[in-house]
Amino acid sequence: MTERFHFYRRYRLRGARTILFYGLPEHALFYPELIGCSFLKRTDGGVLAEKDDAEVEVEAEDVQVKALFSRWDWMRLERVVGSTNGRKMLDVQGGESVFSFV
């Protein structure tokens, strides 16, 4: 799903266990909005129909969010994680290029 598609349609996708951002979103509000969609409650009262047997509630521990960024994505990164964390993430002196937030 592209950022442009989400901007105009705002579909709420449920049950995503892995969310991959190939580049950070231009609008910082899209980041928590898309992550929060995984945890939406079902609207059918919790009763599964036969065709929905594969659908399982997603727990917070099961969801992984990965975002790819480069040093040229500074302003987008700053909007999502803040100035202080953004500087730490872009200051790659020790060879550390993977960051994990809990």
MMTF fields as JSON, N, C-alpha, C and O atoms, coordinates in Angstrom:
{
  "mmtfVersion": "1.0.0",
  "mmtfProducer": "UNKNOWN",
  "numBonds": 407,
  "numAtoms": 408,
  "numGroups": 102,
  "numChains": 1,
  "numModels": 1,
  "chainsPerModel": [1],
  "groupsPerChain": [102],
  "chainIdList": ["A"],
  "bondAtomList": [4, 2, 8, 6, 12, 10, 16, 14, 20, 18, 24, 22, 28, 26, 32, 30, 36, 34, 40, 38, 44, 42, 48, 46, 52, 50, 56, 54, 60, 58, 64, 62, 68, 66, 72, 70, 76, 74, 80, 78, 84, 82, 88, 86, 92, 90, 96, 94, 100, 98, 104, 102, 108, 106, 112, 110, 116, 114, 120, 118, 124, 122, 128, 126, 132, 130, 136, 134, 140, 138, 144, 142, 148, 146, 152, 150, 156, 154, 160, 158, 164, 162, 168, 166, 172, 170, 176, 174, 180, 178, 184, 182, 188, 186, 192, 190, 196, 194, 200, 198, 204, 202, 208, 206, 212, 210, 216, 214, 220, 218, 224, 222, 228, 226, 232, 230, 236, 234, 240, 238, 244, 242, 248, 246, 252, 250, 256, 254, 260, 258, 264, 262, 268, 266, 272, 270, 276, 274, 280, 278, 284, 282, 288, 286, 292, 290, 296, 294, 300, 298, 304, 302, 308, 306, 312, 310, 316, 314, 320, 318, 324, 322, 328, 326, 332, 330, 336, 334, 340, 338, 344, 342, 348, 346, 352, 350, 356, 354, 360, 358, 364, 362, 368, 366, 372, 370, 376, 374, 380, 378, 384, 382, 388, 386, 392, 390, 396, 394, 400, 398, 404, 402],
  "bondOrderList": [1, 1, 1, 1, 1, 1, 1, 1, 1, 1, 1, 1, 1, 1, 1, 1, 1, 1, 1, 1, 1, 1, 1, 1, 1, 1, 1, 1, 1, 1, 1, 1, 1, 1, 1, 1, 1, 1, 1, 1, 1, 1, 1, 1, 1, 1, 1, 1, 1, 1, 1, 1, 1, 1, 1, 1, 1, 1, 1, 1, 1, 1, 1, 1, 1, 1, 1, 1, 1, 1, 1, 1, 1, 1, 1, 1, 1, 1, 1, 1, 1, 1, 1, 1, 1, 1, 1, 1, 1, 1, 1, 1, 1, 1, 1, 1, 1, 1, 1, 1, 1],
  "groupList": [{"groupName": "MET", "atomNameList": ["N", "CA", "C", "O"], "elementList": ["N", "C", "C", "O"], "formalChargeList": [0, 0, 0, 0], "bondAtomList": [1, 0, 2, 1, 3, 2], "bondOrderList": [1, 1, 2], "singleLetterCode": "M", "chemCompType": "L-PEPTIDE LINKING"}, {"groupName": "THR", "atomNameList": ["N", "CA", "C", "O"], "elementList": ["N", "C", "C", "O"], "formalChargeList": [0, 0, 0, 0], "bondAtomList": [1, 0, 2, 1, 3, 2], "bondOrderList": [1, 1, 2], "singleLetterCode": "T", "chemCompType": "L-PEPTIDE LINKING"}, {"groupName": "GLU", "atomNameList": ["N", "CA", "C", "O"], "elementList": ["N", "C", "C", "O"], "formalChargeList": [0, 0, 0, 0], "bondAtomList": [1, 0, 2, 1, 3, 2], "bondOrderList": [1, 1, 2], "singleLetterCode": "E", "chemCompType": "L-PEPTIDE LINKING"}, {"groupName": "ARG", "atomNameList": ["N", "CA", "C", "O"], "elementList": ["N", "C", "C", "O"], "formalChargeList": [0, 0, 0, 0], "bondAtomList": [1, 0, 2, 1, 3, 2], "bondOrderList": [1, 1, 2], "singleLetterCode": "R", "chemCompType": "L-PEPTIDE LINKING"}, {"groupName": "PHE", "atomNameList": ["N", "CA", "C", "O"], "elementList": ["N", "C", "C", "O"], "formalChargeList": [0, 0, 0, 0], "bondAtomList": [1, 0, 2, 1, 3, 2], "bondOrderList": [1, 1, 2], "singleLetterCode": "F", "chemCompType": "L-PEPTIDE LINKING"}, {"groupName": "HIS", "atomNameList": ["N", "CA", "C", "O"], "elementList": ["N", "C", "C", "O"], "formalChargeList": [0, 0, 0, 0], "bondAtomList": [1, 0, 2, 1, 3, 2], "bondOrderList": [1, 1, 2], "singleLetterCode": "H", "chemCompType": "L-PEPTIDE LINKING"}, {"groupName": "TYR", "atomNameList": ["N", "CA", "C", "O"], "elementList": ["N", "C", "C", "O"], "formalChargeList": [0, 0, 0, 0], "bondAtomList": [1, 0, 2, 1, 3, 2], "bondOrderList": [1, 1, 2], "singleLetterCode": "Y", "chemCompType": "L-PEPTIDE LINKING"}, {"groupName": "LEU", "atomNameList": ["N", "CA", "C", "O"], "elementList": ["N", "C", "C", "O"], "formalChargeList": [0, 0, 0, 0], "bondAtomList": [1, 0, 2, 1, 3, 2], "bondOrderList": [1, 1, 2], "singleLetterCode": "L", "chemCompType": "L-PEPTIDE LINKING"}, {"groupName": "GLY", "atomNameList": ["N", "CA", "C", "O"], "elementList": ["N", "C", "C", "O"], "formalChargeList": [0, 0, 0, 0], "bondAtomList": [1, 0, 2, 1, 3, 2], "bondOrderList": [1, 1, 2], "singleLetterCode": "G", "chemCompType": "PEPTIDE LINKING"}, {"groupName": "ALA", "atomNameList": ["N", "CA", "C", "O"], "elementList": ["N", "C", "C", "O"], "formalChargeList": [0, 0, 0, 0], "bondAtomList": [1, 0, 2, 1, 3, 2], "bondOrderList": [1, 1, 2], "singleLetterCode": "A", "chemCompType": "L-PEPTIDE LINKING"}, {"groupName": "ILE", "atomNameList": ["N", "CA", "C", "O"], "elementList": ["N", "C", "C", "O"], "formalChargeList": [0, 0, 0, 0], "bondAtomList": [1, 0, 2, 1, 3, 2], "bondOrderList": [1, 1, 2], "singleLetterCode": "I", "chemCompType": "L-PEPTIDE LINKING"}, {"groupName": "PRO", "atomNameList": ["N", "CA", "C", "O"], "elementList": ["N", "C", "C", "O"], "formalChargeList": [0, 0, 0, 0], "bondAtomList": [1, 0, 2, 1, 3, 2], "bondOrderList": [1, 1, 2], "singleLetterCode": "P", "chemCompType": "L-PEPTIDE LINKING"}, {"groupName": "CYS", "atomNameList": ["N", "CA", "C", "O"], "elementList": ["N", "C", "C", "O"], "formalChargeList": [0, 0, 0, 0], "bondAtomList": [1, 0, 2, 1, 3, 2], "bondOrderList": [1, 1, 2], "singleLetterCode": "C", "chemCompType": "L-PEPTIDE LINKING"}, {"groupName": "SER", "atomNameList": ["N", "CA", "C", "O"], "elementList": ["N", "C", "C", "O"], "formalChargeList": [0, 0, 0, 0], "bondAtomList": [1, 0, 2, 1, 3, 2], "bondOrderList": [1, 1, 2], "singleLetterCode": "S", "chemCompType": "L-PEPTIDE LINKING"}, {"groupName": "LYS", "atomNameList": ["N", "CA", "C", "O"], "elementList": ["N", "C", "C", "O"], "formalChargeList": [0, 0, 0, 0], "bondAtomList": [1, 0, 2, 1, 3, 2], "bondOrderList": [1, 1, 2], "singleLetterCode": "K", "chemCompType": "L-PEPTIDE LINKING"}, {"groupName": "ASP", "atomNameList": ["N", "CA", "C", "O"], "elementList": ["N", "C", "C", "O"], "formalChargeList": [0, 0, 0, 0], "bondAtomList": [1, 0, 2, 1, 3, 2], "bondOrderList": [1, 1, 2], "singleLetterCode": "D", "chemCompType": "L-PEPTIDE LINKING"}, {"groupName": "VAL", "atomNameList": ["N", "CA", "C", "O"], "elementList": ["N", "C", "C", "O"], "formalChargeList": [0, 0, 0, 0], "bondAtomList": [1, 0, 2, 1, 3, 2], "bondOrderList": [1, 1, 2], "singleLetterCode": "V", "chemCompType": "L-PEPTIDE LINKING"}, {"groupName": "GLN", "atomNameList": ["N", "CA", "C", "O"], "elementList": ["N", "C", "C", "O"], "formalChargeList": [0, 0, 0, 0], "bondAtomList": [1, 0, 2, 1, 3, 2], "bondOrderList": [1, 1, 2], "singleLetterCode": "Q", "chemCompType": "L-PEPTIDE LINKING"}, {"groupName": "TRP", "atomNameList": ["N", "CA", "C", "O"], "elementList": ["N", "C", "C", "O"], "formalChargeList": [0, 0, 0, 0], "bondAtomList": [1, 0, 2, 1, 3, 2], "bondOrderList": [1, 1, 2], "singleLetterCode": "W", "chemCompType": "L-PEPTIDE LINKING"}, {"groupName": "ASN", "atomNameList": ["N", "CA", "C", "O"], "elementList": ["N", "C", "C", "O"], "formalChargeList": [0, 0, 0, 0], "bondAtomList": [1, 0, 2, 1, 3, 2], "bondOrderList": [1, 1, 2], "singleLetterCode": "N", "chemCompType": "L-PEPTIDE LINKING"}],
  "groupTypeList": [0, 1, 2, 3, 4, 5, 4, 6, 3, 3, 6, 3, 7, 3, 8, 9, 3, 1, 10, 7, 4, 6, 8, 7, 11, 2, 5, 9, 7, 4, 6, 11, 2, 7, 10, 8, 12, 13, 4, 7, 14, 3, 1, 15, 8, 8, 16, 7, 9, 2, 14, 15, 15, 9, 2, 16, 2, 16, 2, 9, 2, 15, 16, 17, 16, 14, 9, 7, 4, 13, 3, 18, 15, 18, 0, 3, 7, 2, 3, 16, 16, 8, 13, 1, 19, 8, 3, 14, 0, 7, 15, 16, 17, 8, 8, 2, 13, 16, 4, 13, 4, 16],
  "groupIdList": [1, 2, 3, 4, 5, 6, 7, 8, 9, 10, 11, 12, 13, 14, 15, 16, 17, 18, 19, 20, 21, 22, 23, 24, 25, 26, 27, 28, 29, 30, 31, 32, 33, 34, 35, 36, 37, 38, 39, 40, 41, 42, 43, 44, 45, 46, 47, 48, 49, 50, 51, 52, 53, 54, 55, 56, 57, 58, 59, 60, 61, 62, 63, 64, 65, 66, 67, 68, 69, 70, 71, 72, 73, 74, 75, 76, 77, 78, 79, 80, 81, 82, 83, 84, 85, 86, 87, 88, 89, 90, 91, 92, 93, 94, 95, 96, 97, 98, 99, 100, 101, 102],
  "secStructList": [7, 7, 2, 2, 2, 2, 2, 2, 2, 7, 7, 7, 7, 7, 7, 7, 1, 3, 3, 3, 3, 3, 1, 7, 7, 1, 1, 6, 6, 2, 2, 2, 2, 2, 2, 2, 4, 4, 4, 7, 7, 7, 1, 1, 6, 6, 7, 7, 7, 4, 4, 4, 6, 6, 7, 7, 7, 7, 7, 4, 4, 4, 7, 3, 3, 3, 3, 3, 7, 7, 4, 4, 4, 2, 2, 2, 2, 2, 2, 2, 2, 7, 2, 2, 2, 2, 2, 2, 2, 2, 7, 7, 1, 1, 1, 7, 7, 7, 7, 7, 7, 7],
  "xCoordList": [0.861, 0.0, 0.911, 1.875, 0.614, 1.432, 0.892, -0.249, 1.735, 1.33, 0.208, -0.698, 0.275, -0.766, -2.111, -3.142, -2.098, -3.325, -3.921, -5.128, -3.063, -3.547, -4.082, -5.05, -3.471, -3.913, -5.35, -6.139, -5.692, -7.018, -8.05, -9.235, -7.651, -8.622, -8.765, -9.881, -7.691, -7.678, -8.329, -9.113, -7.998, -8.471, -7.797, -6.649, -8.512, -7.959, -7.727, -8.672, -6.476, -6.113, -5.877, -5.085, -6.563, -6.44, -5.547, -5.433, -4.921, -4.201, -2.816, -2.255, -2.239, -0.882, 0.114, 0.093, 0.97, 1.985, 3.339, 4.159, 3.578, 4.812, 4.453, 3.77, 4.917, 4.696, 6.062, 6.926, 6.264, 7.533, 7.337, 6.557, 8.055, 8.05, 9.283, 10.403, 9.098, 10.199, 10.345, 9.927, 10.94, 11.013, 9.985, 8.86, 10.367, 9.47, 8.362, 8.566, 7.183, 6.086, 6.347, 6.981, 5.854, 5.993, 5.202, 5.663, 4.029, 3.188, 3.427, 3.132, 3.953, 4.341, 3.155, 3.348, 1.95, 0.782, 0.432, -0.265, 0.902, 0.623, 1.317, 0.797, 2.477, 3.241, 2.447, 2.213, 2.023, 1.241, -0.144, -0.705, -0.691, -2.003, -1.968, -2.863, -0.95, -0.833, -0.455, -0.919, 0.37, 0.746, -0.452, -0.629, -1.268, -2.431, -3.52, -4.363, -3.522, -4.547, -4.459, -5.477, -3.283, -3.12, -3.909, -4.278, -4.177, -4.793, -6.273, -6.865, -6.877, -8.298, -9.146, -8.863, -10.174, -11.105, -12.024, -12.307, -12.478, -13.401, -14.773, -15.186, -15.473, -16.806, -17.919, -19.091, -17.583, -18.612, -18.93, -19.55, -18.514, -18.803, -17.911, -18.194, -16.837, -15.91, -16.299, -15.591, -17.385, -17.829, -17.193, -17.342, -16.492, -15.834, -16.752, -17.328, -16.883, -17.605, -16.67, -15.466, -17.218, -16.387, -15.275, -14.162, -15.549, -14.531, -13.44, -12.379, -13.665, -12.691, -11.94, -11.388, -11.912, -11.244, -9.753, -9.156, -9.147, -7.71, -7.411, -6.26, -8.418, -8.196, -7.99, -8.808, -6.906, -6.554, -6.265, -5.704, -6.644, -6.348, -4.831, -4.11, -4.357, -2.928, -2.563, -3.202, -1.541, -1.04, 0.105, 0.736, 0.36, 1.41, 2.792, 3.631, 3.029, 4.337, 4.565, 5.71, 3.487, 3.604, 3.876, 4.277, 3.668, 3.78, 5.209, 5.81, 5.744, 7.06, 6.901, 6.197, 7.551, 7.532, 8.971, 9.834, 9.213, 10.548, 10.462, 9.561, 11.4, 11.43, 12.836, 13.819, 12.916, 14.191, 14.357, 13.432, 15.532, 15.785, 17.266, 18.092, 17.588, 18.975, 19.231, 18.322, 20.428, 20.742, 20.007, 19.869, 19.535, 18.8, 17.335, 16.6, 16.918, 15.554, 15.481, 14.571, 16.42, 16.515, 15.205, 14.756, 14.588, 13.384, 12.21, 11.44, 12.074, 11.011, 11.279, 10.364, 12.533, 12.913, 12.665, 12.183, 12.993, 12.787, 11.302, 10.949, 10.442, 9.003, 8.468, 7.54, 9.04, 8.535, 9.119, 8.371, 10.444, 11.08, 11.563, 11.951, 11.555, 12.029, 13.475, 14.19, 13.891, 15.229, 16.342, 17.311, 16.205, 17.268, 17.482, 18.613, 16.408, 16.535, 16.988, 17.745, 16.532, 16.944, 18.43, 19.063, 19.002, 20.453, 21.224, 22.228, 20.748, 21.41, 21.353, 22.322, 20.223, 20.054, 20.902, 21.348, 21.128, 21.916, 23.41, 24.211, 23.8, 25.207, 25.736, 25.743, 26.173, 26.595, 28.117, 28.756, 28.693, 30.149, 30.646, 31.696, 29.909, 30.349, 29.913, 30.086, 29.353, 28.921, 27.523, 27.032, 26.877, 25.528, 24.549, 24.415, 23.872, 22.927, 21.527, 20.671, 21.274, 19.96, 19.521, 20.277, 18.321, 17.831, 16.548, 15.714, 16.391, 15.208, 14.562, 15.219, 13.266, 12.499, 11.512, 10.899, 11.36, 10.419, 9.242, 8.32],
  "yCoordList": [-1.164, 0.0, 1.232, 1.293, 2.176, 3.381, 4.453, 4.389, 5.43, 6.539, 7.35, 7.828, 7.496, 8.229, 7.51, 8.146, 6.18, 5.398, 5.557, 5.747, 5.477, 5.617, 7.024, 7.19, 8.021, 9.401, 9.591, 10.274, 8.991, 9.196, 8.171, 8.498, 6.956, 5.893, 5.589, 5.37, 5.568, 5.286, 3.954, 3.873, 2.91, 1.582, 1.156, 1.513, 0.405, -0.11, -1.603, -2.392, -1.977, -3.367, -4.015, -3.524, -5.109, -5.791, -7.01, -7.61, -7.366, -8.622, -8.64, -9.723, -7.512, -7.495, -7.823, -7.218, -8.766, -9.143, -8.523, -8.345, -8.196, -7.531, -6.353, -6.507, -5.175, -3.968, -3.459, -3.218, -3.293, -2.845, -1.512, -1.395, -0.515, 0.799, 0.877, 0.898, 0.919, 1.104, 2.608, 3.163, 3.236, 4.691, 5.176, 4.678, 6.131, 6.643, 7.475, 8.096, 7.499, 8.285, 9.788, 10.263, 10.519, 11.974, 12.607, 13.56, 12.081, 12.561, 11.656, 10.461, 12.221, 11.433, 10.728, 9.701, 11.238, 10.599, 9.265, 8.452, 9.031, 7.761, 6.603, 5.487, 6.845, 5.781, 5.132, 3.924, 5.875, 5.22, 4.778, 3.826, 5.446, 5.078, 3.69, 2.875, 3.43, 2.127, 1.036, -0.098, 1.356, 0.363, -0.005, -1.173, 0.971, 0.733, -0.084, -0.659, -0.15, -0.919, -2.403, -3.094, -2.91, -4.34, -4.787, -5.958, -3.883, -4.24, -3.896, -3.936, -3.562, -3.213, -4.397, -5.542, -4.113, -5.154, -5.512, -4.683, -6.741, -7.16, -6.579, -6.359, -6.334, -5.731, -6.768, -6.406, -8.048, -9.08, -9.689, -10.75, -9.036, -9.523, -10.665, -11.31, -10.933, -11.991, -13.358, -14.326, -13.482, -14.768, -14.965, -14.126, -16.069, -16.35, -17.151, -18.156, -16.71, -17.491, -18.567, -18.529, -19.527, -20.61, -20.084, -20.609, -19.071, -18.553, -17.786, -17.55, -17.386, -16.599, -17.422, -16.865, -18.746, -19.588, -19.289, -19.495, -18.809, -18.517, -17.205, -16.95, -16.375, -15.093, -15.296, -15.922, -14.766, -14.907, -13.514, -12.678, -13.26, -11.97, -11.789, -12.736, -10.598, -10.296, -9.644, -8.685, -10.17, -9.622, -8.646, -8.725, -7.746, -6.728, -7.367, -6.839, -8.476, -9.132, -9.755, -9.983, -10.034, -10.687, -9.719, -10.146, -8.436, -7.452, -6.925, -6.533, -6.925, -6.362, -5.23, -5.372, -4.116, -2.976, -2.683, -2.483, -2.662, -2.388, -1.196, -1.113, -0.281, 0.907, 1.069, 1.068, 1.205, 1.433, 2.938, 3.618, 3.445, 4.867, 5.084, 4.214, 6.242, 6.605, 7.975, 8.575, 8.456, 9.755, 10.895, 11.974, 10.677, 11.719, 11.784, 12.676, 10.857, 10.854, 11.538, 11.252, 12.436, 13.05, 13.695, 13.462, 14.494, 15.224, 14.277, 14.488, 13.257, 12.267, 11.49, 11.237, 11.111, 10.385, 11.229, 10.727, 12.499, 13.411, 13.537, 13.618, 13.555, 13.652, 12.418, 12.517, 11.263, 10.009, 9.74, 9.409, 9.873, 9.489, 10.66, 10.462, 11.872, 13.038, 13.37, 12.562, 14.564, 15.057, 14.267, 13.874, 14.035, 13.362, 11.941, 11.548, 11.165, 9.791, 9.749, 8.86, 10.699, 10.754, 10.962, 10.326, 11.856, 12.096, 10.84, 10.496, 10.159, 8.923, 7.864, 7.138, 7.78, 6.75, 7.042, 6.11, 8.296, 8.637, 8.708, 8.685, 8.795, 8.847, 7.42, 6.811, 6.897, 5.5, 5.439, 5.259, 5.588, 5.548, 4.152, 3.732, 3.436, 2.117, 0.997, -0.173, 1.32, 0.278, -0.246, -1.102, 0.248, -0.198, 0.419, 1.641, -0.408, 0.123, -0.432, -0.243, -1.119, -1.65, -1.078, -1.131, -0.54, 0.074, -0.617, -0.934, -0.849, -1.542, -0.698, -0.281, -0.454, 0.266, -0.693, -1.511, -0.591, -1.445, -0.613, -1.136],
  "zCoordList": [0.0, 0.0, 0.0, 0.763, -0.826, -0.903, 0.033, 0.493, 0.301, 1.161, 0.513, 1.197, -0.785, -1.504, -1.401, -1.181, -1.56, -1.432, -0.037, 0.115, 0.98, 2.361, 2.62, 3.363, 2.025, 2.218, 1.732, 2.384, 0.595, 0.015, 0.467, 0.528, 0.781, 1.091, 2.573, 3.044, 3.307, 4.752, 5.115, 6.061, 4.354, 4.716, 6.017, 6.28, 6.811, 8.064, 7.896, 7.883, 7.771, 7.571, 8.927, 9.732, 9.169, 10.462, 10.34, 9.272, 11.44, 11.533, 10.925, 10.76, 10.586, 10.023, 11.12, 12.192, 10.853, 11.836, 11.53, 12.43, 10.272, 9.872, 8.987, 7.974, 9.377, 8.602, 8.178, 9.021, 6.879, 6.344, 5.645, 4.7, 6.124, 5.485, 4.603, 5.112, 3.303, 2.376, 2.172, 1.156, 3.153, 3.219, 4.229, 4.269, 5.031, 6.061, 5.444, 4.401, 6.074, 5.508, 5.599, 6.54, 4.616, 4.597, 5.738, 6.366, 5.999, 7.097, 8.307, 8.261, 9.371, 10.54, 11.192, 11.842, 11.041, 11.654, 11.006, 11.612, 9.794, 9.125, 9.824, 9.828, 10.412, 11.064, 12.204, 12.151, 13.227, 14.297, 13.824, 14.367, 12.835, 12.321, 11.674, 11.899, 10.883, 10.238, 11.224, 11.098, 12.193, 13.196, 14.061, 14.408, 14.411, 15.252, 14.59, 15.279, 13.271, 12.565, 12.875, 12.835, 13.178, 13.448, 14.663, 14.757, 15.595, 16.854, 16.919, 17.997, 15.796, 15.79, 16.218, 15.864, 16.972, 17.391, 16.233, 15.367, 16.229, 15.183, 15.416, 16.554, 14.329, 14.435, 14.421, 14.532, 14.286, 14.216, 15.582, 15.655, 16.65, 17.992, 18.432, 19.441, 17.698, 18.08, 17.575, 17.851, 16.853, 16.334, 14.96, 14.072, 14.795, 13.529, 12.621, 13.037, 11.406, 10.416, 9.875, 10.131, 9.127, 8.598, 7.7, 7.734, 6.907, 6.001, 6.727, 6.149, 7.978, 8.744, 9.779, 10.728, 9.61, 10.597, 10.7, 11.757, 9.623, 9.645, 10.372, 10.728, 10.594, 11.248, 12.751, 13.425, 13.248, 14.651, 15.188, 14.48, 16.431, 17.054, 17.148, 17.464, 16.878, 16.884, 18.211, 18.643, 18.841, 20.101, 19.799, 18.745, 20.718, 20.523, 20.355, 19.625, 21.011, 20.913, 19.543, 19.152, 18.806, 17.508, 16.367, 15.284, 16.582, 15.503, 15.407, 16.407, 14.177, 13.908, 12.905, 11.905, 13.174, 12.255, 11.864, 12.718, 10.563, 10.055, 9.115, 8.279, 9.258, 8.404, 7.842, 8.583, 6.549, 5.883, 5.679, 5.235, 6.005, 5.823, 5.562, 5.837, 5.034, 4.799, 5.427, 6.001, 5.323, 5.931, 5.242, 5.818, 4.022, 3.302, 3.741, 3.317, 4.575, 5.104, 6.465, 7.243, 6.772, 8.088, 8.525, 9.648, 7.673, 8.09, 8.352, 9.29, 7.546, 7.781, 9.058, 9.842, 9.267, 10.474, 11.716, 12.731, 11.632, 12.761, 13.106, 14.283, 12.111, 12.364, 13.072, 13.874, 12.785, 13.36, 14.741, 15.661, 14.913, 16.181, 17.016, 18.167, 16.48, 17.226, 16.886, 16.292, 17.268, 16.923, 17.6, 16.951, 18.893, 19.65, 19.155, 18.869, 19.051, 18.571, 17.116, 16.727, 16.315, 14.919, 14.762, 13.919, 15.573, 15.52, 15.916, 15.292, 16.956, 17.392, 16.301, 16.08, 15.624, 14.599, 13.359, 12.69, 13.047, 11.872, 12.155, 11.221, 13.419, 13.793, 13.869, 14.939, 12.748, 12.652, 12.681, 11.644, 13.861, 13.975, 14.316, 13.83, 15.139, 15.569, 14.651, 14.99, 13.499, 12.574, 12.849, 12.114, 13.886, 14.22, 13.238, 13.175, 12.48, 11.49, 11.676, 10.812, 12.798, 13.099, 14.448, 15.417, 14.515, 15.731, 16.129, 15.281, 17.415, 17.911, 19.0, 19.953, 18.844, 19.853, 20.487, 19.801, 21.781, 22.491, 22.943, 23.567]
}
